[in-house]
């Protein structure tokens, strides 16, 4: 492991005072004035959706575009709730009392429990926002293809490596989402949505640091066989996070299937090219270890279009 101070203890030192579940007022309820907002970009930021920023989406009428943004918000919130509970917090279970417990000291395991509390709160306010918006606008709900694929990665993992798999999913998700949320610092959004994204980012910066440090600590201790597996799974999980959800896109553009096909085809054709930018913070954490110093591992990341 390259020399690197453990930053997690510092950024979590004042967690009891600074985490959103402890320090931020609950501010995720929608008023009638909120629901009357008709500007699409007030509901979900274009920078978080390649579909909404696709040139073909410019052909949508304003009501159609509004509905597309609303669908993205509900989809993102439902996805967040499920991801936090079924993947991130399951990884924390592995670190605190499961197969990975031996790799982390008592302080790190205690910090992991702080993340567990954060993620439970994120799941709660994400579900409550999704319920309010979906109910008011009559939107359909669906499980994201990303979650289906992540579930499949876990199901297909060998039992002996199940916790390593869960850790890799959490490591990738917590570093990727922080990169996405940083784009939102100056976005103008409906007030409850703005509060949600701000509060989520407030916590996720710490989470990305924690999982980056834990990845370095884990990598320095595991055997070659486990390292080989982790490299394989991280590349697989990054691909899951990069691929578009075609079924969801067809739902979003149900009233304009011609546009939906163009958007879906465009995203499907170009997602690999976007991976280095999407994965920037994850790759930065990996580069803090000696993983990419290994020629075989480097070649695998290179073949996946992640490093050059």
C-alpha positions as CSV (number, residue, x, y, z in Angstrom):
1,X,0.0,0.0,0.0
2,X,1.3,3.4,-0.9
3,X,1.9,5.8,2.0
4,X,-1.3,7.5,2.7
5,X,-2.7,8.8,6.0
6,X,-6.0,7.3,7.2
7,X,-8.4,10.2,6.7
8,X,-11.5,8.5,7.9
9,X,-10.9,9.1,11.6
10,X,-10.6,12.8,11.0
11,X,-13.6,13.3,8.8
12,X,-15.8,11.2,11.1
13,X,-14.6,12.7,14.3
14,X,-17.5,15.1,14.6
15,X,-20.1,12.8,13.0
16,X,-22.5,13.1,16.0
17,X,-22.8,16.8,15.3
18,X,-22.2,17.0,11.5
19,X,-24.0,14.0,9.9
20,X,-27.2,14.9,8.1
21,X,-29.3,12.6,10.3
22,X,-28.0,14.5,13.4
23,X,-27.5,18.1,12.1
24,X,-29.9,18.8,9.3
25,X,-33.6,19.5,9.8
26,X,-36.0,17.2,8.1
27,X,-36.9,19.2,5.0
28,X,-38.2,16.7,2.4
29,X,-42.0,17.4,2.4
30,X,-43.5,18.8,-0.7
31,X,-45.9,21.8,-0.6
32,X,-48.6,22.6,-3.1
33,X,-46.3,25.4,-4.3
34,X,-43.5,22.8,-4.9
35,X,-45.8,20.6,-6.9
36,X,-46.9,23.5,-9.0
37,X,-43.4,24.0,-10.4
38,X,-43.5,23.2,-14.1
39,X,-39.9,23.8,-15.2
40,X,-38.5,20.3,-15.9
41,X,-34.9,21.0,-14.7
42,X,-36.2,22.1,-11.3
43,X,-37.1,18.4,-10.6
44,X,-34.0,16.5,-11.7
45,X,-30.7,17.9,-12.9
46,X,-29.7,17.2,-16.5
47,X,-26.1,16.6,-15.4
48,X,-27.1,13.4,-13.7
49,X,-28.8,11.9,-16.7
50,X,-27.2,11.2,-20.1
51,X,-30.7,10.5,-21.4
52,X,-32.0,13.9,-20.4
53,X,-29.0,15.6,-21.9
54,X,-29.1,13.6,-25.1
55,X,-29.8,15.8,-28.1
56,X,-32.9,13.8,-29.1
57,X,-34.6,14.8,-25.8
58,X,-34.7,18.4,-27.1
59,X,-37.5,17.3,-29.3
60,X,-39.8,16.7,-26.4
61,X,-42.6,19.2,-25.5
62,X,-42.3,20.9,-22.2
63,X,-45.0,18.6,-20.5
64,X,-43.3,15.5,-21.9
65,X,-39.9,16.8,-20.7
66,X,-41.3,17.5,-17.3
67,X,-42.6,14.0,-17.0
68,X,-39.3,12.6,-18.1
69,X,-37.5,14.6,-15.3
70,X,-40.1,13.5,-12.7
71,X,-39.6,9.9,-13.8
72,X,-35.8,10.2,-13.4
73,X,-36.3,11.7,-9.9
74,X,-38.5,8.9,-8.6
75,X,-36.3,6.2,-10.3
76,X,-33.2,7.7,-8.7
77,X,-34.8,7.9,-5.3
78,X,-36.1,4.3,-5.4
79,X,-32.8,3.1,-6.6
80,X,-31.0,4.9,-3.8
81,X,-33.3,3.4,-1.2
82,X,-32.6,-0.1,-2.4
83,X,-28.9,0.4,-3.0
84,X,-28.3,1.7,0.5
85,X,-30.2,-1.1,2.2
86,X,-29.5,-4.1,0.1
87,X,-25.9,-3.4,-0.9
88,X,-24.1,-0.7,1.0
89,X,-25.3,-1.7,4.4
90,X,-24.9,-5.3,3.6
91,X,-21.2,-4.6,2.9
92,X,-21.0,-2.8,6.3
93,X,-22.4,-5.9,8.0
94,X,-19.6,-7.9,6.4
95,X,-17.0,-5.3,7.7
96,X,-18.4,-5.1,11.2
97,X,-19.4,-8.6,12.0
98,X,-18.8,-10.8,9.0
99,X,-16.1,-12.3,6.9
100,X,-14.2,-9.0,6.5
101,X,-14.2,-8.1,10.2
102,X,-10.6,-9.3,10.7
103,X,-9.2,-6.8,8.2
104,X,-10.4,-3.7,10.1
105,X,-9.6,-2.4,13.6
106,X,-12.1,-1.5,16.2
107,X,-12.2,2.2,15.3
108,X,-12.8,1.4,11.6
109,X,-15.7,-0.9,12.5
110,X,-17.2,1.8,14.7
111,X,-16.9,4.3,11.9
112,X,-18.6,1.8,9.6
113,X,-21.6,1.8,12.0
114,X,-21.9,5.6,11.5
115,X,-22.1,5.0,7.8
116,X,-24.8,2.4,8.5
117,X,-26.9,5.0,10.3
118,X,-26.3,7.5,7.5
119,X,-27.3,5.1,4.8
120,X,-30.5,4.1,6.6
121,X,-31.4,7.8,6.8
122,X,-30.7,8.3,3.1
123,X,-32.9,5.3,2.3
124,X,-35.7,6.8,4.4
125,X,-35.7,10.3,2.9
126,X,-35.3,8.9,-0.7
127,X,-38.3,6.6,-0.2
128,X,-40.4,9.5,1.2
129,X,-39.5,11.8,-1.7
130,X,-40.3,9.1,-4.3
131,X,-43.6,8.2,-2.6
132,X,-44.8,11.8,-2.6
133,X,-43.8,12.6,-6.2
134,X,-45.0,9.3,-7.7
135,X,-48.3,9.6,-5.9
136,X,-48.9,13.2,-6.9
137,X,-48.0,12.8,-10.6
138,X,-49.3,9.2,-11.1
139,X,-45.9,7.7,-12.1
140,X,-45.1,4.1,-12.4
141,X,-42.4,2.5,-10.3
142,X,-39.8,0.0,-11.4
143,X,-36.7,-1.7,-10.0
144,X,-33.6,-0.4,-11.9
145,X,-31.7,-2.7,-14.2
146,X,-28.6,-1.7,-12.3
147,X,-29.9,-3.2,-9.1
148,X,-30.9,-6.4,-10.9
149,X,-27.4,-6.7,-12.3
150,X,-25.8,-6.0,-8.9
151,X,-28.1,-8.6,-7.4
152,X,-26.9,-11.0,-10.0
153,X,-23.2,-10.2,-9.3
154,X,-23.8,-11.1,-5.7
155,X,-25.8,-14.3,-6.5
156,X,-23.1,-15.5,-8.9
157,X,-20.2,-14.8,-6.5
158,X,-18.6,-17.8,-4.7
159,X,-19.8,-18.0,-1.1
160,X,-16.2,-17.7,0.2
161,X,-16.0,-14.3,-1.7
162,X,-19.5,-13.1,-1.1
163,X,-18.4,-10.4,1.4
164,X,-15.6,-9.3,-0.9
165,X,-18.2,-8.9,-3.6
166,X,-20.4,-6.8,-1.4
167,X,-17.5,-4.7,-0.3
168,X,-16.5,-4.0,-4.0
169,X,-20.1,-2.9,-4.8
170,X,-20.2,-0.5,-1.8
171,X,-16.7,0.8,-2.6
172,X,-17.6,1.5,-6.2
173,X,-21.1,2.9,-5.5
174,X,-19.9,5.3,-2.7
175,X,-17.1,6.7,-4.8
176,X,-19.2,7.0,-8.0
177,X,-22.2,8.7,-6.4
178,X,-20.0,11.3,-4.7
179,X,-18.5,12.2,-8.1
180,X,-22.1,12.6,-9.5
181,X,-23.4,14.7,-6.6
182,X,-20.5,17.1,-6.7
183,X,-21.9,18.3,-10.1
184,X,-24.9,19.6,-8.3
185,X,-23.5,22.4,-6.2
186,X,-25.0,25.2,-8.2
187,X,-28.2,23.6,-9.5
188,X,-31.5,25.3,-8.9
189,X,-34.1,22.7,-7.9
190,X,-37.4,22.3,-6.2
191,X,-36.7,22.9,-2.5
192,X,-37.2,19.4,-1.1
193,X,-35.1,17.9,-3.9
194,X,-32.4,20.5,-3.4
195,X,-32.3,19.6,0.4
196,X,-32.1,15.9,-0.4
197,X,-29.2,16.2,-2.8
198,X,-27.4,18.6,-0.6
199,X,-27.8,16.5,2.5
200,X,-26.8,13.4,0.6
201,X,-23.7,15.0,-0.7
202,X,-22.9,16.3,2.8
203,X,-22.6,12.7,4.0
204,X,-21.3,11.0,0.9
205,X,-18.0,12.9,0.7
206,X,-17.1,11.3,4.0
207,X,-18.3,7.9,2.8
208,X,-16.1,8.0,-0.3
209,X,-13.1,8.8,1.9
210,X,-13.9,6.0,4.2
211,X,-14.4,3.3,1.6
212,X,-11.3,4.5,-0.3
213,X,-9.2,4.1,2.8
214,X,-10.8,0.8,3.6
215,X,-10.1,-0.4,0.1
216,X,-6.4,0.4,0.5
217,X,-6.3,-1.3,3.9
218,X,-8.1,-4.4,2.6
219,X,-5.9,-4.6,-0.5
220,X,-2.7,-4.5,1.5
221,X,-3.8,-7.6,3.6
222,X,-5.5,-10.0,1.3
223,X,-3.9,-12.9,-0.6
224,X,-3.1,-13.0,-4.3
225,X,-6.2,-15.2,-5.0
226,X,-8.4,-12.7,-3.4
227,X,-6.7,-9.8,-5.2
228,X,-7.3,-11.6,-8.5
229,X,-11.0,-11.9,-7.6
230,X,-11.4,-8.2,-6.5
231,X,-9.9,-6.9,-9.8
232,X,-12.4,-9.0,-11.7
233,X,-15.3,-7.9,-9.6
234,X,-14.5,-4.2,-9.6
235,X,-14.3,-4.1,-13.4
236,X,-17.6,-6.1,-13.6
237,X,-19.3,-3.7,-11.1
238,X,-18.0,-0.6,-12.8
239,X,-19.6,-1.9,-16.0
240,X,-22.9,-2.4,-14.2
241,X,-22.8,1.2,-13.1
242,X,-22.0,2.5,-16.5
243,X,-24.6,0.6,-18.6
244,X,-27.9,2.4,-19.3
245,X,-31.2,1.0,-18.2
246,X,-32.9,0.4,-21.6
247,X,-36.3,-0.7,-20.1
248,X,-36.5,2.4,-17.9
249,X,-35.7,4.6,-20.9
250,X,-38.5,3.1,-22.9
251,X,-40.9,3.8,-19.9
252,X,-39.7,7.4,-19.8
253,X,-40.2,8.0,-23.5
254,X,-43.3,5.8,-23.7
255,X,-45.3,8.6,-25.4
256,X,-42.5,9.3,-27.9
257,X,-41.0,5.9,-28.7
258,X,-39.1,7.3,-31.7
259,X,-37.1,9.5,-29.3
260,X,-36.7,6.7,-26.8
261,X,-35.1,4.4,-29.4
262,X,-32.6,7.1,-30.4
263,X,-31.7,7.9,-26.8
264,X,-31.4,4.2,-25.8
265,X,-29.3,3.4,-28.9
266,X,-27.0,6.4,-28.3
267,X,-26.4,5.5,-24.6
268,X,-25.9,1.8,-25.3
269,X,-23.3,2.6,-28.0
270,X,-21.3,5.1,-26.0
271,X,-21.3,4.0,-22.3
272,X,-17.9,2.4,-22.5
273,X,-16.3,5.7,-23.7
274,X,-17.8,7.5,-20.7
275,X,-16.4,5.1,-18.1
276,X,-13.1,6.8,-17.3
277,X,-14.9,10.1,-16.5
278,X,-17.7,8.3,-14.5
279,X,-15.1,6.2,-12.6
280,X,-12.7,9.1,-11.8
281,X,-13.0,9.0,-8.0
282,X,-13.0,5.2,-7.9
283,X,-9.9,5.0,-10.1
284,X,-8.2,7.6,-7.9
285,X,-8.8,5.4,-4.9
286,X,-7.4,2.4,-6.7
287,X,-4.3,4.4,-7.8
288,X,-3.5,5.1,-4.2
289,X,-2.7,1.4,-3.9
290,X,-0.2,-0.7,-5.9
291,X,-3.0,-2.5,-7.8
292,X,-2.3,-0.9,-11.1
293,X,1.5,-1.4,-10.7
294,X,0.8,-5.0,-11.5
295,X,1.0,-5.5,-15.3
296,X,-1.7,-8.1,-15.5
297,X,-4.1,-6.1,-13.4
298,X,-3.3,-2.9,-15.4
299,X,-4.0,-4.8,-18.6
300,X,-7.4,-5.9,-17.4
301,X,-8.4,-2.3,-16.5
302,X,-7.0,-1.1,-19.8
303,X,-9.0,-3.7,-21.8
304,X,-12.1,-2.5,-20.0
305,X,-11.4,1.1,-21.2
306,X,-10.8,2.4,-17.7
307,X,-7.1,3.3,-17.8
308,X,-4.7,4.0,-20.7
